Amino acid sequence: MTEEIRTAYLLGAEQAVHLLATEEVARCWDKESVLPGMTVGGLAGHLARSVLQVEWFLDGETVGAAPVSPVRYYARLVGTSLPDSALNVGVRARSEETAVAGPTTVAEQAHAAWQRLTQRLDREPADRRVAILHRPGEEMLLDGYLRTRCVELAVHLDDLALSVGALDQTPEALLAIAVDVLVAAARDRHGDQAVLHALARRERDAGQALRVL
């Protein structure tokens, strides 16, 4: 399982690196993306952080806290569908902070981080933990955290490709992990009956049970 997750993550990160370096992304950098309130540059910065943050978190200090699962990481989120929620305001701020360096630098930083991770992830043990720096005191198992990055890569590769008119080439292995995590998060948040309705009886899906992000 460790090798499968890390391979899928690196494939997704490689695709992100390639998309970030395209002329389409650079040309549209200051234009509105398909996500309301976020420029293409901000969206690109957000996508790049799914590569950059893995290194940052690996280098963070862990203290032995009980690891948060990737399912709970998403199931507990609130305000995901509200543009002005604290969650989304924070996401946009961190994304724009990364994007301010410009398209060339962001693409180069992501590419360099991906190259280092192709070597580094091979050396990390299955029980390796990482510090969740934007949630001080929290930790995740590395492979659990990489599963969340597979979600982010799958979702935002699609967003960015659509924003700039590029072809989305998200790897199937990445998509499979992303769907598994998000469906499990929906079950955790809403319960199986609600998820069943969302899958098979949409007229009874009053709470949009499959909407996690």
Secondary structure as the mmCIF struct_conf table of DSSP 4:
data_model
#
loop_
_struct_conf.conf_type_id
_struct_conf.id
_struct_conf.beg_label_comp_id
_struct_conf.beg_label_asym_id
_struct_conf.beg_label_seq_id
_struct_conf.end_label_comp_id
_struct_conf.end_label_asym_id
_struct_conf.end_label_seq_id
HELX_RH_AL_P HELX_RH_AL_P1 THR A 2 LEU A 20
TURN_TY1_P TURN_TY1_P1 ALA A 21 ALA A 21
BEND BEND1 THR A 22 THR A 22
HELX_RH_AL_P HELX_RH_AL_P2 GLU A 23 ARG A 27
TURN_TY1_P TURN_TY1_P2 CYS A 28 ASP A 30
BEND BEND2 LYS A 31 LYS A 31
STRN STRN1 GLU A 32 GLU A 32
BEND BEND3 VAL A 34 LEU A 35
TURN_TY1_P TURN_TY1_P3 PRO A 36 GLY A 37
STRN STRN2 THR A 39 THR A 39
HELX_RH_AL_P HELX_RH_AL_P3 VAL A 40 LEU A 58
TURN_TY1_P TURN_TY1_P4 ASP A 59 ASP A 59
BEND BEND4 GLY A 60 GLY A 60
HELX_LH_PP_P HELX_LH_PP_P1 GLU A 61 THR A 62
HELX_LH_PP_P HELX_LH_PP_P2 ALA A 65 SER A 69
HELX_RH_AL_P HELX_RH_AL_P4 PRO A 70 ALA A 75
TURN_TY1_P TURN_TY1_P5 ARG A 76 ARG A 76
TURN_TY1_P TURN_TY1_P6 THR A 80 SER A 81
TURN_TY1_P TURN_TY1_P7 PRO A 83 ASP A 84
BEND BEND5 SER A 85 SER A 85
HELX_RH_AL_P HELX_RH_AL_P5 ALA A 86 ALA A 99
TURN_TY1_P TURN_TY1_P8 VAL A 100 ALA A 101
HELX_RH_AL_P HELX_RH_AL_P6 PRO A 103 ARG A 123
BEND BEND6 GLU A 124 GLU A 124
TURN_TY1_P TURN_TY1_P9 ALA A 126 ASP A 127
STRN STRN3 ARG A 129 ALA A 131
TURN_TY1_P TURN_TY1_P10 LEU A 133 HIS A 134
BEND BEND7 ARG A 135 ARG A 135
TURN_TY1_P TURN_TY1_P11 PRO A 136 GLY A 137
STRN STRN4 GLU A 139 LEU A 141
HELX_RH_AL_P HELX_RH_AL_P7 LEU A 142 VAL A 164
TURN_TY1_P TURN_TY1_P12 GLY A 165 GLY A 165
HELX_LH_PP_P HELX_LH_PP_P3 ALA A 166 ASP A 168
HELX_RH_AL_P HELX_RH_AL_P8 GLU A 172 HIS A 190
HELX_RH_AL_P HELX_RH_AL_P9 ASP A 192 ALA A 200
HELX_RH_3T_P HELX_RH_3T_P1 ARG A 202 ARG A 204
TURN_TY1_P TURN_TY1_P13 ALA A 206 GLY A 207
TURN_TY1_P TURN_TY1_P14 ALA A 209 LEU A 210
#
